[in-house]
């Protein structure tokens, strides 16, 4: 792990998520879609069907990754490291967050609001067609902040705790939540287990991020004290037990206010306000959120590996 995780992190920084490259998440999504149809047909869209759906996909991903890494390591230790590295690389999304939010930033820099809206629609679930520039900026900043946990911090922590199989199992949990963890008539019962498991899986990573964001703010020259204060004060306001924490941390670090009214398929949803409007939202705050995300990612990796080595030596 001391070799494969830094290598995976470096691969993510260098390559990101090229769309032409086969990705395990797409395979997980395909298998999950087939299994959902099967279970829904035989058991209906019930809590039991949803529980079995979640348990089978997550445990299956973990078992396959255990078998792959064990087989590779049994053949040659270098092959074991290579397989671990590739699997871990696919769980990280730091560069992809940078690239996707960067498209929004560059479109705004060019004065092309309609293209910025379309770019934002690729990374958020809210309606973007009628957003003005500050709301487009808010959407990008919130997405980078929230995704810094499930796209970077959480995979790194799971990898440190249980290697590539644990990180891939986490990625499966996250994928299932995005697929079926919705509070609508179709998924209210069937998606309950996936949504709750995603909440549980992100409890520790979100709170680790709350500790690391002030350090990242200090390193990047932002308001570390404001980051700490707002993260603890406003992080619990979100309906999600986890999403509001990194968003509040970034709001405090940058001195901006996030949250407000979002529209989903034309239906208004009010999100609690996080932070204060010390500074008006500007397109530069997108780049600032990305810098904070990278710094938090580096801190998670460095501190996590250091702690792992200390524990290993003490053991």
N, C-alpha and C positions, 0 to 999 in steps of 0.2 A: 504493500500500500504506500510505503514511503517513496516508491519510485513511480507507481502507476498513477496515483492521484495528481501529483504535480505535472506529469506528462499529459494526463487528460485535460487538466486545466490549460496547459500551454496549447494543446490542440484546439480547444474551444476558442481561445483568444486568436489563434491563427486562422481557423477555418470557419468558425461559427456553425451554422446549420444550412449547408448548401442543399437546395431543394432537389438536386439531382441525385444526392447521396441517399441510399436506402437507410431508413431510420426505424429503430425498434418500436417507437411510439406508434407509427403507422400500422405496424403489424399487430401491436396490442389493440389498437382501435378496431382493426378489421375483425380480429378474433372476438373482441367484446361485442361488436355489433351482431355477429352470428350467434353468440351465446345468449345475448339479450332476446333475440327473436325466439330461440328455442325455449328458454325458460318462461318467457311471457306467454307462449303458446300453451305450454303444459301446466304452468302454475298461476298464470295471470300476472298482472303487475302488482304483486303483493310484497309485503315486507320480507317474507320468506324467500321469494324469488330474487329479490334484490340482495339479500344477505348471501345467498348461494352464488349469485353472479359476482359479487365483490370478492368473496372468499376464494372462489375458483380462479379468477383472473390473477389476483395478487399472489396467491400461493403458487400458482402455476408459473408466473414470471420468475418468482424467486427460485423455484426448483430448477427451471431450465437454466438459469444463470449459474446456479451452484454446479450443475452438471457440466456446463460448458467450461467454466473456469477450472474445475477439478480435472476434467479430461485434458485440457490444454497444459495445465501444470504437470500432470502425470506424464505427458509426452516429453515436455521440455520446459524448464523453469522460465526460460525467456518467452516461450509461447504463452505461458500462464500470465506473465506480466503484460504481454501484448493484448491478450483477450481482455484482461481486467481494464487496461487503459482504454481500449476502444469502447467497451461497454460504459465505463465511467464518463467518457467524453460525450456520449449521446445523452447523458442525463443533465448536462450543464447547458445553460442558455444565456450566459453573460454577453457574449459577442452578438448573439441574435437580438437581444434586447437593445443593444447599442445600434445595430444596423436598422432595425425596424423603427425605433424612435428617431433615429437619425434621418430617416426619410421624411418624417413629419417636420423635423427641425429645418431641413434644407428647403422643403417646399415653402415653409413660412418665410425663410430668408429670401426666397425668390419672389415673395409676394403672391404665391399661388395657393390661396386658401382652399380652393376646391380639391386640389391634389393632396393637400395636407389632411383634409377631411377623409379622403379615400385611404390614405396611408394609415391614419389613426384607426379606421374601421377594421384594418387587418389585425389589430392587437387589442381591441376592446370589444365588449359585447353591446355597448350602448349605441343608440342612433347617433350618427355623426353628420347627416346631410345638412342640417341647418345650424351647426355650431359656429359661433364667432371665434376669432382668434384666441382670446383668453380661455375659452372653454376647450378648444382643441389642445392648448398648452396644458391645461389642467388634466385632461384625459391622458396625455402622454406622460406627464410627471407621475400621476397616480399609478399608472400601469407599470412604469419602471420601478417605482417604490414597492408596490405589492409583489411584483414578479421577482424582485430581488430575493425574496424568501423562497418561493416554490421553484424558482428557476436556477438559484445559485446556492443560497445558504443551506437549505434543507438537503439537496442532493449531496453536498459536501459533508454535512454532518452524518447523514446515513452511511455514506461511503466510509467515513472515518470509524464508524461504529461497527459496520458489518460488511465492508467491501462492496464490490460491484453488485452482488445479488441484492443487498439491502437497498442500495441506491436505485436499482432498477425496480424493485418492489415499490419504493416510494414513488417513482415515476409512473408506475401503473396506477397507484392510488390517485395521484394527481390527474391522470388522464381520465379515469373513470368519473371523477368528480366533475370534470368539464363536460363529459358526455351525458351523464344522467343525474347529476346532483342539482336538479332544478326543482323549484317549488311550484310546479304546475300540475294539472290534473294527470298528465301522463307519467310523471316521475315522482310525485309526492311520496308515494310508498316505495316504489321500486328503487328509487335513487337515494332513499334515506340512509342506507348503510354506507354507500360510497361517500356521501356528503359528510356524514359524521366521522368516518374513518379519516377523511382528509383533514377535518378539523383537529382530530387527535394527533395525526402525524405532523401537523405544523405547529402544535402548541410550543414545543421546545425551540424549534428553529426561529419562530417569530420573536420569542423572548431573548434568544441569543442575539438576534438582529437588533433588538432594543438596546442591548448593552454595547454592541459594536458600532452602531451608527454615530453615537457621540464621538467615539475615537476616530472614526472616518471623517467626521465633520472637522475635528481638530486638525487632522492631517491634511485635509483639503482646503483649510482656511475658511470654513463656514462657522456658523454659530453653534458650537458644541453644547453650551449651557442651554440654549433655546431648544436644541434637539432633544436633550435629556428631559427637560421640563415638559415639553409638549408631548413627547412620546409616552410619558407616564400619565399625563393629565388627560390627553385626548385619545390615546390608543385604544381605550376600552369602549369608545363611543360607537364604533362600527357594529352593525348587526353580526358580522363575522367575529369570532373570538380572536382572529389572527390578522386579518387583512388591514385593520386600522392601525396596527402598531408601526409597521414600516412607513405607511403613508404619513402618520403623525410625526414620526421621526424626521422624515424628509421635509415636511412642512415647517417644523421647528428649526431645522438646520438652515433652510433657505429664507426663513422669515416670510412665508407666504401662507395663504389660506386655501386649503383643499376642501373637497366635499361640495355639496349643493344638490341641485336637481339634475338627475339623469333620466333620459327617456329610453325605454326598451320597447321596441315595436309600437311606438306611439304612446306608451303608458308611462306617466311620470313617476319616478321613484326619488324620494328625498333622502339624501345621504347626509349624515351629520357633518358639521363644519369641523375641520381639524386645523389648528394653528391660527395665527393672526395675520392680517394683511399689512405687515410691516413694509413689505415690498410688493408692488403690483406684479402679477404674473407676466413674465416675458419669455420669449423663445429661448433665451440663454438658460432659463431654469431647467429646460429639458436636458441640455448638455450637463448642467450641474448635477442633476439627478443621476445621470449615467456615471459621472465621475464618482459620486458617492457609492453607487452600486459596485463599481469595480474595486473601490477601496475596501468596502465591506467584504467582498469576495476574497480579496487577498488576505485580509485579517482573519477570516474564517479558516482559510487554508493554512496559513502560517501558525496561528495559535492552536488550531486543531491538531496539526502534525506535531507541534512541540509538546502538547499535552499527551498525545498518544505515545510519543517516545518516552516521556517521563514515566507514564504509567507502566509501559512495557519494561523499562529498566528497573522500576521499583518491584515489579512482579517477579 
